[in-house]
Amino acid sequence: MGISNDAKLLYALLLDRASLSKGNGYLDKDGTVRLYFTVEEAKDKLQRSRQVATRAFQELERCGLIVRRKQGLGRPAKITLNVPATAKKRGNGDAR
């Protein structure tokens, strides 16, 4: 996809958070998982600067892997994850 390692790692963190949210039943009325993951959280998890974390979010948005919707002053953006069409789900018999 041509994205940086920071963006890949951030996407992995978001996927992990989404699976936890889904497992705990935190779903919207339409069944989608919406995440709250701030730039500050990303900065801390990636152990990088705020600028690098912001750039990683922007890369993911440009690639269409996430959609961020701002909620207003002082509130974190709602993030919706998109899974690439080329991603394959592993079945029980997959040896990987």
N, C-alpha and C positions, 0 to 999 in steps of 0.2 A: 504494500500500500504506500510505501514511501514516507512513513512517519518515523519520528525520532524514537529512541529507546525510552525517553521520559514519557512520551505519549502512550507507548505500548504498556509501560508499567502502570500508568494512571488508569488505562482502560481495564487492565487486569484487576486493579484495586476496586474499580467501579463494578465490575462483574461479580467480584467477591461480595461486595456490599449488597448488590442486587439479589444474589442467591440467598443471603441471610434474611433480607427483607421479605422475599417471597416465602421462604420457609417459615417465617414468623407471622405470615398472613397480612403483611403491610402492603395491600394492593389498593389501587384506585377503583372507583366504581366500574370502570370499563375493563378491569383486570390487568392493567399494566402496572409495572413497578416504577414508582417515581422515587428518585434519590435526592438526598440533600448532602452534598459534598462540597464544602467551601474551598476556595483557593488556599486559605490558611491550612486546612486539613491536608490538602494535596501537597503543599509546601513541606509540611512536617513529615508526611509519609514518604515523600520522595527524597527528603533531605536535600532539597535544592532551594534556590531563591524563589521569591514570589513571582518574578518575571518568568522564570523557567516553567513554573507551575501554570501560570496564565497562558503561556505559549502552548503548553501541552493540551490544555482544554481547547484552545483555538484550533489546533491541529485535528483533534478528534471531531470538532464541530464541522470543520471544512471537509473531512472525509465522510461525514454523515454517520459516524459511529455513535454520536450523542446529539441530543437536542437540549439546549439549556433555555429555560424560560425564567426571566427575572420576575421577582415578586414585589419588589419595591425597596425602598430605602431601609437598609439594615437587616433585610431578610435574605437568606440564602436562595440561590436559584434552584428551581426544580430541574432535575436532570432525568431525561428518558434515554435509556440505552437502546441502541439498535444493534442487532447481531448481523454480521455480514452474510450475504446469501451463500457465499462459498464455504461457510463454516459447516462442518459435518458433525453430527451428534454421534458419539460412540455408543454402540450397543453393548449388551452384557457379554457378548462373545468376542469383542474386540480385544486384541492382545496388547495394545499399546499401553 
